[in-house]
Amino acid sequence: MSSGFRSMHPSVAMVYYAGLLLFAALLFHPLFLATEIAGLTFLLVLQGQGRGLLRGLPFYLLMAVSVAVLNPLFSHRGAHILFYFMDQPITLEAVLYGLMMMLVLLTVFILFISYNYTVTTDKFMYLFAAAAPRTTLLTLMTMRFVPLFQRRLRQITLIQRIRGVDAGKGSLRSRMRDGMTLLKVLLTWSLEEALQTADSMKARGYGIRKRSVYGIYKLDLQDKAMLLLFTVSGWIPLFFWMKGYGVLDIYPRMKPMHLGWADAAMYASFCVFVLTPLALEGKEKWLWRSSRHSSYPSATLKKTGTRFMSSHLR
């Protein structure tokens, strides 16, 4: 059962995640990026998705750290040279820029984990199916193929391993041959199912007429208030960004970070935008725990009274 931020109207969640993605692309500042990462991480933990985040965290860290390491090796811009590696200068600005790109990648990775949990396929269809039904369906099918291919590849690997086909053992040539065999089976299976799906859609008359749309989501007063709050708190950081705030200048020489009144107002509005879903989830958790504690004494009295009556009836 959905509760908290996940139970709100799909347009509210779409505005929230679109704003976070825009902020991750525009606000090139460690304070804003770290706040966004922390807010999304705590939101996933409150929603019970902490284990899923931990499972994918090694891969995300590997991708992000590789960018932070490779950037100073290929980019030698900057005024402060730290040392030389293979006769190439490693500058402080290149290292800091790589670390900033690492924060941006981590923000985007964690953002899409939270998005996939909150905005389900039926919500996505509800938002965009009326305007572009074929594009929406194609997008959902494309997004579905990535986890589907992973599951199928695991199944094929387990089955083919019994037959002696194992891409993880043997020489390089044999592993390449076994890997191509697994890939051929995967593609054959996927293409066959795609043909079956197309025949089924054609037999059911998909695309003959304009499809009808059934909406189960209604904008209530809380949803409208959240949309208004996200709009106001989202436009304030964008306004200050257009004035030149919220961006850390690294090249050609890093400028010192300072926090004035405009930066403070921009960051406060940004925190309101990012942390509002956490307040909703925290409120739901508190109401759930308080309701459980309030119902505990009545249940205890009921059990006690039942025992008292049964003992006297004996």
C-alpha positions in Angstrom: 0.0 0.0 0.0 1.4 3.4 -1.0 1.7 6.1 1.6 3.5 9.4 2.1 5.1 11.0 -1.0 4.5 7.9 -3.1 0.7 8.2 -2.6 0.5 11.7 -4.0 -0.6 12.6 -7.5 1.8 11.6 -10.3 2.2 15.1 -11.5 3.6 16.1 -8.1 6.3 13.5 -8.2 7.1 14.3 -11.9 7.6 18.0 -11.0 9.8 17.1 -8.1 12.1 14.7 -10.0 12.3 17.0 -13.0 13.3 19.8 -10.7 16.0 17.7 -9.1 17.4 16.7 -12.4 17.5 20.3 -13.6 19.2 21.3 -10.4 21.8 18.6 -10.7 22.6 19.8 -14.2 22.6 23.6 -13.4 23.8 24.0 -9.8 27.5 23.0 -10.1 28.2 23.5 -6.5 29.3 20.9 -3.9 26.9 22.2 -1.2 23.8 21.9 -3.4 24.8 18.5 -4.8 25.7 17.0 -1.4 22.3 18.3 -0.1 20.5 16.7 -3.0 22.3 13.3 -2.5 21.6 13.4 1.2 17.9 14.2 0.7 17.3 11.5 -1.9 19.2 8.9 0.2 17.2 9.6 3.4 14.0 9.6 1.3 14.9 6.1 0.0 15.6 4.9 3.5 12.3 6.2 4.9 10.5 4.5 2.0 12.1 1.2 2.8 14.4 1.1 -0.2 17.8 1.3 1.7 18.7 -2.3 0.8 18.1 -1.7 -2.9 20.3 1.4 -2.8 23.1 -0.5 -1.0 23.0 -3.3 -3.6 23.6 -0.9 -6.5 25.9 1.4 -4.6 29.2 -0.4 -5.5 28.5 -0.1 -9.2 27.5 3.6 -8.9 30.6 4.4 -6.8 32.8 2.6 -9.4 31.4 4.6 -12.2 31.6 7.9 -10.3 35.1 7.4 -8.9 36.4 6.4 -12.3 35.3 9.8 -13.7 37.0 11.5 -10.8 40.2 9.6 -11.4 40.2 9.9 -15.2 39.4 13.6 -15.5 42.8 14.9 -14.1 44.6 12.3 -16.3 43.1 13.6 -19.5 42.4 17.2 -18.6 45.5 19.3 -17.7 43.8 22.7 -17.4 44.4 24.7 -14.2 46.8 27.1 -12.6 47.9 24.9 -9.6 50.1 21.9 -10.6 50.2 19.3 -7.9 52.6 16.8 -9.5 53.6 15.2 -12.8 52.3 11.8 -14.0 54.0 10.4 -17.1 55.3 13.8 -17.9 51.8 15.2 -17.8 50.8 17.8 -15.2 48.0 16.9 -12.6 46.4 20.2 -11.6 44.3 21.0 -8.6 41.5 22.3 -10.7 41.2 19.1 -12.8 41.1 17.0 -9.6 38.3 19.2 -8.1 36.4 19.2 -11.4 36.6 15.4 -11.4 35.2 15.3 -7.9 32.4 17.6 -8.8 31.5 15.4 -11.8 31.5 12.4 -9.4 28.9 14.2 -7.2 26.8 14.9 -10.3 26.8 11.3 -11.4 26.0 10.0 -7.9 23.1 12.5 -7.7 21.7 11.3 -11.1 22.1 7.6 -10.2 20.3 8.0 -6.8 17.7 10.3 -8.3 16.7 7.6 -10.9 16.5 4.9 -8.2 14.1 7.1 -6.2 12.2 7.9 -9.4 11.7 4.3 -10.4 10.3 3.5 -7.0 7.9 6.5 -6.8 6.8 7.0 -10.4 5.5 3.5 -11.4 4.6 2.5 -15.0 0.9 3.1 -14.5 1.6 6.6 -13.2 3.9 7.3 -16.2 1.1 6.0 -18.6 -1.4 8.2 -16.8 0.7 11.3 -17.3 1.7 10.9 -20.9 -0.5 8.3 -22.6 -3.2 10.7 -23.6 -0.8 13.1 -25.3 1.6 10.6 -26.9 0.4 7.0 -26.5 2.8 5.3 -28.9 5.8 7.2 -27.6 4.9 6.5 -24.0 4.4 2.8 -24.7 7.7 2.6 -26.6 9.5 4.4 -23.7 8.1 2.0 -21.1 9.0 -1.1 -23.2 12.6 0.3 -23.7 13.0 0.9 -20.0 11.6 -2.6 -19.3 14.2 -4.3 -21.5 17.2 -3.5 -19.3 16.1 -5.5 -16.2 14.4 -8.1 -18.4 17.7 -8.8 -20.3 19.5 -9.1 -17.0 17.1 -11.7 -15.7 17.1 -13.6 -18.9 20.9 -13.6 -19.2 21.1 -15.0 -15.7 18.7 -17.8 -16.6 20.5 -18.6 -19.8 23.9 -18.6 -18.1 22.6 -21.1 -15.5 21.1 -23.4 -18.1 24.1 -23.3 -20.5 26.5 -23.9 -17.7 25.1 -27.4 -17.4 26.0 -27.9 -21.0 29.6 -26.8 -20.4 29.1 -23.2 -21.8 30.6 -20.9 -19.3 31.9 -17.4 -20.2 33.6 -17.0 -16.9 36.1 -19.9 -17.2 38.8 -21.0 -19.6 41.0 -19.1 -22.0 40.2 -15.8 -23.5 39.2 -17.3 -26.8 36.9 -19.9 -25.2 35.3 -17.3 -23.0 34.6 -15.0 -26.0 33.1 -18.0 -27.9 30.9 -18.9 -24.9 29.9 -15.3 -24.4 28.8 -15.0 -28.0 26.8 -18.2 -27.6 25.0 -16.7 -24.6 24.4 -13.5 -26.5 23.0 -15.3 -29.5 20.5 -17.2 -27.3 19.5 -14.0 -25.5 18.8 -12.1 -28.8 16.9 -15.1 -30.3 14.7 -15.4 -27.3 14.1 -11.6 -27.2 13.3 -11.3 -30.9 10.9 -14.2 -30.8 9.0 -12.7 -27.9 8.9 -9.3 -29.6 7.3 -10.9 -32.6 4.7 -12.6 -30.4 4.0 -9.4 -28.6 3.5 -7.5 -31.9 1.1 -10.2 -33.2 -0.8 -10.1 -30.0 -1.1 -6.3 -30.1 -2.2 -6.4 -33.8 -4.8 -9.1 -33.0 -6.2 -7.0 -30.2 -6.6 -4.0 -32.5 -4.0 -1.8 -31.1 -3.6 1.5 -33.0 -6.8 1.2 -35.0 -8.7 3.9 -33.1 -7.7 6.5 -30.7 -7.4 4.9 -27.3 -9.4 5.9 -24.3 -7.8 7.0 -21.1 -9.0 6.0 -17.6 -7.7 8.2 -14.8 -7.7 6.9 -11.3 -5.7 9.8 -9.9 -7.4 13.0 -8.7 -5.7 16.3 -7.7 -6.8 17.0 -4.1 -6.0 20.1 -2.0 -2.8 18.6 -0.6 -1.6 17.8 -4.1 -2.3 21.4 -5.3 -0.5 22.8 -2.3 2.5 20.6 -3.0 2.6 21.7 -6.6 2.5 25.4 -5.5 5.2 24.8 -3.0 7.5 23.0 -5.5 6.8 25.8 -8.1 7.7 28.6 -5.7 10.7 26.9 -4.0 12.0 25.7 -7.4 11.8 29.1 -9.2 13.8 30.9 -6.5 17.0 28.9 -7.0 16.6 29.2 -10.8 16.2 33.0 -10.5 19.4 33.3 -8.5 21.2 30.9 -10.8 20.4 33.2 -13.7 22.0 36.0 -11.7 25.2 33.9 -11.4 24.8 32.3 -8.0 25.0 28.6 -7.2 27.9 27.7 -9.5 31.5 27.1 -8.4 34.0 28.4 -10.9 37.0 26.0 -11.2 38.6 26.8 -14.5 41.0 28.4 -15.2 41.6 29.2 -11.5 39.3 28.1 -8.7 37.5 30.9 -7.0 36.9 30.9 -3.2 33.5 29.9 -2.0 31.6 32.5 -0.1 28.1 32.5 1.3 26.2 35.8 1.1 22.6 36.7 1.7 21.6 35.8 -1.8 23.4 32.4 -1.6 21.7 31.8 1.8 18.2 32.6 0.4 18.9 30.4 -2.7 20.1 27.5 -0.5 17.1 27.8 1.9 14.6 27.6 -1.0 16.6 24.7 -2.5 16.4 22.8 0.8 12.6 23.4 1.0 12.3 21.9 -2.5 14.5 18.9 -1.8 13.5 18.0 1.8 9.7 18.4 1.5 9.1 14.7 0.6 11.2 13.8 3.6 8.8 15.7 5.8 5.8 13.9 4.3 7.5 10.5 4.8 8.5 11.3 8.3 4.9 12.4 9.1 3.6 9.1 7.8 6.1 7.2 9.9 5.2 9.2 13.0 1.4 8.7 12.5 1.9 5.0 11.9 3.9 4.5 15.1 1.7 6.7 17.2 -1.4 4.8 16.0 0.2 1.5 16.8 1.2 2.7 20.3 -2.3 4.2 20.9 -4.0 0.9 19.9 -1.7 -1.2 22.1 -3.4 -0.5 25.5 -6.9 -1.2 24.1 -5.7 -4.5 22.7 -4.0 -5.3 26.0 -7.2 -4.5 28.0 -9.3 -6.6 25.6 -7.0 -9.6 26.1 -6.9 -9.1 29.9 -10.7 -8.8 30.1 -11.1 -12.0 28.0 -8.8 -13.9 30.3 -10.6 -12.5 33.4 -14.0 -13.7 32.0 -12.8 -17.1 31.0 -11.2 -17.7 34.4 -14.5 -16.8 36.2 -16.6 -18.8 33.9 -14.5 -21.9 34.7 
